[in-house]
Amino acid sequence: MMPSMPRVPLDHPATYEDLVRVPEHLVAEILDDELHTSPRPAPRHAVTHASLTGLLVPPFDHGRGGPGGWLILSEPELHFRRDVLVPDIAGWRRERMPRLPGEAYFAVAPDWVCEILSPSTQQIRRARRARPRLPRAWRG
């Protein structure tokens, strides 16, 4: 079994500046003021990700054979208070987010999130991401 997303030891609560200093070949997130990194997804993960996105976008985003009215995105950067998360796939109902933000991240909580579990990420994704501390206005 591969190790979980390692925490990067810092002598202070992790900041966005710490996150952007992480090398580009790693995925970086801030959870509970701690910086965590992981390698880019393995090929099996990437194939699953591409397949799911390919199945979801036509009916939900484009309305072909499905309800439409959604914005489906791969690996969006989500900012919730001080946490910064990068789920595999996320979806917003267009009525909640009619326009894309001008920033390179999303402060509006998605209506739906999909995580593709890998041996290297399942511990952190199941335990810590399953309980995000969202502001009351963002809770379902």
C-alpha positions as CSV (number, residue, x, y, z in Angstrom):
1,M,0.0,0.0,0.0
2,M,1.2,3.5,-0.9
3,P,1.4,6.1,1.8
4,S,-1.3,8.7,2.2
5,M,-0.9,12.3,1.0
6,P,2.1,13.5,3.1
7,R,1.8,16.5,5.3
8,V,4.5,19.1,4.6
9,P,6.0,20.2,7.9
10,L,5.8,23.9,8.4
11,D,6.5,26.1,11.5
12,H,3.3,28.0,10.9
13,P,-0.3,27.4,9.6
14,A,-0.1,26.7,5.9
15,T,-0.9,29.6,3.6
16,Y,-1.7,30.0,-0.1
17,E,1.9,31.3,-0.6
18,D,3.2,28.0,0.8
19,L,0.9,26.1,-1.6
20,V,2.1,27.9,-4.7
21,R,5.7,27.2,-3.8
22,V,5.1,23.5,-4.2
23,P,6.7,22.1,-7.4
24,E,4.2,21.8,-10.3
25,H,4.5,18.1,-10.6
26,L,2.7,17.7,-7.3
27,V,-0.9,18.3,-6.3
28,A,-1.0,20.5,-3.2
29,E,-3.9,21.1,-0.8
30,I,-4.4,22.9,2.6
31,L,-6.5,20.9,5.1
32,D,-6.9,22.1,8.7
33,D,-4.0,24.6,8.3
34,E,-1.6,21.8,7.1
35,L,-0.1,21.6,3.6
36,H,-0.4,18.2,2.0
37,T,1.1,17.1,-1.3
38,S,0.7,14.1,-3.6
39,P,2.1,13.1,-7.0
40,R,0.0,13.6,-10.1
41,P,-2.5,10.7,-10.6
42,A,-1.3,7.3,-11.9
43,P,-2.4,6.2,-15.3
44,R,-5.3,4.0,-14.0
45,H,-6.6,7.0,-12.0
46,A,-6.3,9.3,-15.1
47,V,-8.2,6.8,-17.3
48,T,-11.0,6.6,-14.7
49,H,-11.1,10.4,-14.4
50,A,-11.3,10.9,-18.2
51,S,-14.0,8.2,-18.6
52,L,-16.2,9.7,-15.8
53,T,-15.8,13.2,-17.1
54,G,-16.6,12.0,-20.6
55,L,-19.8,10.4,-19.3
56,L,-20.9,13.3,-17.2
57,V,-20.4,16.3,-19.4
58,P,-22.7,15.5,-22.3
59,P,-25.9,14.9,-20.2
60,F,-25.3,17.3,-17.3
61,D,-23.2,20.1,-18.7
62,H,-24.5,20.1,-22.3
63,G,-28.0,18.7,-21.8
64,R,-27.5,15.9,-24.3
65,G,-29.5,12.9,-23.1
66,G,-29.8,14.4,-19.6
67,P,-31.0,17.3,-17.5
68,G,-28.4,19.9,-18.4
69,G,-28.1,22.9,-16.2
70,W,-24.8,21.9,-14.6
71,L,-21.2,23.0,-14.9
72,I,-18.9,20.0,-14.6
73,L,-15.2,20.7,-14.1
74,S,-12.1,18.6,-13.6
75,E,-9.8,19.3,-10.7
76,P,-11.1,22.7,-9.8
77,E,-9.3,24.6,-7.0
78,L,-11.8,25.1,-4.1
79,H,-11.3,27.7,-1.4
80,F,-13.3,27.1,1.9
81,R,-12.2,29.4,4.6
82,R,-8.4,28.6,4.9
83,D,-8.7,25.2,3.3
84,V,-7.8,24.7,-0.4
85,L,-9.0,21.5,-2.0
86,V,-8.7,20.0,-5.4
87,P,-11.3,17.3,-6.0
88,D,-11.1,15.1,-9.1
89,I,-14.4,16.3,-10.5
90,A,-17.0,18.8,-9.2
91,G,-20.3,20.1,-10.4
92,W,-22.3,23.3,-9.8
93,R,-25.9,23.9,-10.8
94,R,-25.8,26.8,-13.1
95,E,-28.5,28.7,-11.2
96,R,-26.1,28.8,-8.2
97,M,-23.1,29.7,-10.3
98,P,-24.3,31.4,-13.5
99,R,-20.8,32.8,-14.3
100,L,-17.3,31.6,-13.9
101,P,-15.3,33.5,-11.2
102,G,-12.6,35.9,-12.3
103,E,-10.1,34.2,-10.0
104,A,-8.3,31.0,-10.7
105,Y,-10.3,29.3,-7.9
106,F,-13.9,28.7,-6.7
107,A,-15.3,30.1,-3.5
108,V,-18.8,28.8,-4.2
109,A,-19.1,25.3,-2.9
110,P,-19.9,22.7,-5.5
111,D,-23.3,20.9,-5.5
112,W,-21.6,17.7,-6.3
113,V,-18.0,16.3,-5.9
114,C,-16.4,13.1,-7.1
115,E,-13.2,11.7,-5.7
116,I,-11.5,8.8,-7.4
117,L,-9.9,6.9,-4.6
118,S,-6.3,5.7,-5.0
119,P,-4.2,3.8,-2.5
120,S,-2.1,6.9,-2.1
121,T,-5.0,9.3,-1.4
122,Q,-7.9,7.3,0.0
123,Q,-7.0,7.9,3.7
124,I,-6.9,11.7,3.5
125,R,-9.8,11.9,1.1
126,R,-12.1,9.7,3.1
127,A,-11.2,10.9,6.6
128,R,-10.5,14.6,6.2
129,R,-12.3,15.7,3.1
130,A,-15.5,13.9,4.1
131,R,-16.0,16.5,6.9
132,P,-15.4,19.9,5.3
133,R,-16.0,22.9,7.6
134,L,-18.3,24.8,5.2
135,P,-20.0,28.0,6.2
136,R,-23.6,27.5,7.1
137,A,-24.7,29.2,3.9
138,W,-22.8,26.6,1.8
139,R,-24.2,23.5,3.5
140,G,-26.8,21.5,1.6
